[in-house]
Amino acid sequence: MEGETFLWLIRHAPVGGVKGTIHAADAPANLGDRSQLEALRQRLPRDCESHASPARRTVETARALGLDPQLVDEFGEQDFGDWTGRKHDELAATGGDAYAQFWSDPAHARPPGGESFEDQVARVRLGLSRIGPGSATLVVHSGTIRAALCIALDLAPQAALRFMIDPLSLTRIDRLSTGWRVVSVNQRVV
């Protein structure tokens, strides 16, 4: 693809639900921190493409930032299959060997009926390849941002899982003619 692409990746607002839960796509965003949303909105480029995962929390966050995103399935969070909607504590206590084995290799292991982080990286790679030159905002999930960093830095999936990506944080990466450039990661805008 010709031209340079400047990506502004925003992790959605905190999930409005029970902490420690593997949230489903219909989990709402907690948009109560209006000052944080406004500070972040001020940092985003104007008049550019906007994309989001189709999850409710990303769409609500994008709209709170004044964006009208195109929904991109490839930018969805990792699919945790049968574990979606359940609490980590409950799974640790009742999930048997499958839950423990998953966390021994979270980059490659798949939850029952779900996908691995490595699978998510492949999806995100496809989604990123469809974004043309210019600036674009992506309101997505922590896993999606880790996957984008995995691609930009040519990391092994296991290494990319080490990044901390906070709610309402900004990560900036650029796709240049010479390759990827990482501008910032997990920047909290206040």
C-alpha positions in Angstrom: 0.0 0.0 0.0 1.4 3.4 -1.0 1.6 6.3 1.4 2.1 6.6 5.1 -0.6 5.7 7.7 -0.8 7.3 11.1 -2.8 5.2 13.6 -4.3 6.5 16.9 -5.3 3.5 18.9 -7.5 4.1 21.9 -8.5 1.5 24.4 -12.2 1.7 25.2 -13.5 3.1 28.5 -13.7 0.8 31.5 -16.3 -1.9 31.2 -19.5 -1.2 33.1 -19.8 -4.6 34.7 -18.5 -7.0 37.3 -14.7 -6.7 37.6 -12.8 -9.9 36.8 -15.3 -11.0 34.2 -14.4 -12.1 30.7 -16.9 -9.6 29.1 -19.1 -10.4 26.2 -19.4 -8.0 23.2 -22.5 -6.5 24.6 -20.9 -5.2 27.8 -21.4 -1.5 28.1 -18.7 1.2 28.7 -18.5 3.2 31.8 -18.3 6.7 30.4 -18.4 8.5 33.7 -14.9 10.1 33.4 -15.9 13.0 31.2 -12.7 15.0 31.8 -10.6 12.1 30.6 -12.8 11.6 27.5 -12.5 15.3 26.7 -8.8 15.4 27.2 -8.4 12.4 24.9 -10.7 13.8 22.3 -8.6 17.0 22.2 -5.5 14.9 21.3 -7.1 13.0 18.3 -6.7 14.1 14.7 -9.7 15.8 13.2 -11.4 14.8 9.9 -9.9 11.4 9.6 -11.2 7.8 9.2 -12.4 6.2 12.4 -12.7 2.5 13.1 -13.9 0.5 16.0 -14.4 -3.1 17.1 -18.1 -3.9 16.8 -18.3 -4.4 20.6 -20.7 -2.2 22.5 -18.1 -0.7 24.8 -15.8 0.4 21.9 -18.7 1.9 19.9 -20.0 3.8 23.0 -16.4 5.1 23.7 -16.0 6.2 20.1 -19.2 8.1 20.1 -18.3 9.7 23.5 -15.1 10.9 21.8 -17.2 12.5 19.0 -16.3 9.8 16.4 -18.5 7.9 14.0 -16.5 4.7 13.5 -16.7 2.1 10.8 -17.1 -1.2 12.6 -14.3 -3.7 11.8 -14.8 -7.3 12.9 -11.0 -7.9 12.7 -10.5 -5.5 15.5 -12.6 -7.4 18.0 -11.1 -8.6 21.3 -9.8 -12.2 21.6 -12.6 -14.7 21.6 -12.6 -16.5 24.9 -15.3 -18.9 23.6 -17.1 -20.9 26.4 -15.4 -18.7 29.1 -17.1 -15.5 27.9 -19.3 -14.1 30.6 -17.6 -16.0 33.4 -15.3 -14.6 36.1 -11.7 -15.5 36.2 -11.9 -16.6 39.9 -14.7 -19.0 39.1 -12.8 -20.5 36.2 -9.7 -20.9 38.2 -11.7 -22.7 40.9 -13.8 -24.9 38.6 -12.2 -24.7 35.1 -10.0 -27.7 35.8 -6.8 -28.3 33.8 -8.0 -26.4 30.7 -7.9 -23.0 32.5 -4.5 -23.6 34.1 -3.1 -24.9 30.8 -4.4 -21.9 28.9 -2.4 -19.5 31.2 0.7 -21.6 30.9 0.9 -20.5 27.2 -1.7 -17.7 26.7 -0.2 -16.6 23.3 -0.8 -20.0 21.6 -3.5 -21.8 23.7 -7.1 -21.6 22.9 -10.0 -21.4 25.4 -12.7 -24.0 24.7 -14.6 -22.7 21.6 -12.3 -19.6 21.4 -9.2 -18.4 19.8 -5.6 -17.8 20.8 -3.8 -14.5 21.0 -1.8 -15.6 18.0 -5.1 -16.0 16.1 -6.1 -12.5 17.1 -2.8 -11.1 15.8 -3.6 -12.7 12.4 -7.0 -11.0 12.4 -5.6 -7.6 13.4 -3.0 -7.9 10.7 -5.7 -8.3 8.1 -7.7 -5.3 9.6 -4.7 -3.1 9.6 -3.8 -4.0 6.0 -7.2 -2.5 4.9 -6.5 0.9 6.3 -5.2 3.3 3.7 -2.8 6.2 3.9 -3.5 9.1 6.2 -4.5 9.4 9.8 -7.0 7.0 11.4 -8.4 6.4 14.8 -9.1 2.9 16.1 -11.2 2.5 19.3 -10.5 -1.0 20.3 -9.5 -3.5 23.1 -6.3 -4.0 25.0 -5.7 -7.3 23.1 -6.2 -5.6 19.8 -3.6 -2.9 20.7 -1.2 -5.6 21.9 -1.7 -7.4 18.6 -1.0 -4.2 16.6 2.2 -3.7 18.7 3.2 -7.3 18.0 2.9 -6.6 14.3 4.6 -3.2 14.4 7.5 -4.4 16.4 7.7 -7.8 14.8 7.4 -9.5 18.2 6.6 -13.1 19.2 3.0 -13.1 20.4 4.1 -14.1 23.9 6.3 -10.9 24.1 3.4 -8.6 23.0 1.3 -9.8 26.0 3.7 -8.0 28.3 2.3 -4.6 27.3 0.0 -2.9 29.8 -2.9 -1.1 28.0 -5.1 0.9 30.3 -8.7 2.0 29.6 -8.8 5.3 27.7 -5.1 5.2 26.9 -3.6 6.3 23.6 -1.1 4.2 21.6 0.4 5.7 18.4 1.9 3.7 15.6 2.7 4.6 12.1 3.1 2.5 9.0 5.8 4.1 6.9 7.3 3.2 3.5 10.3 1.9 5.5 8.3 -0.1 8.0 6.5 0.5 11.3 7.3 3.2 13.8 6.0 3.2 17.4 5.4 6.7 18.7 3.9 6.0 22.1 2.3 3.2 24.1 -0.4 3.3 26.8 -0.2 7.1 27.1 -2.7 8.5 29.7 -4.0 11.8 28.5 -5.0 14.2 31.3 
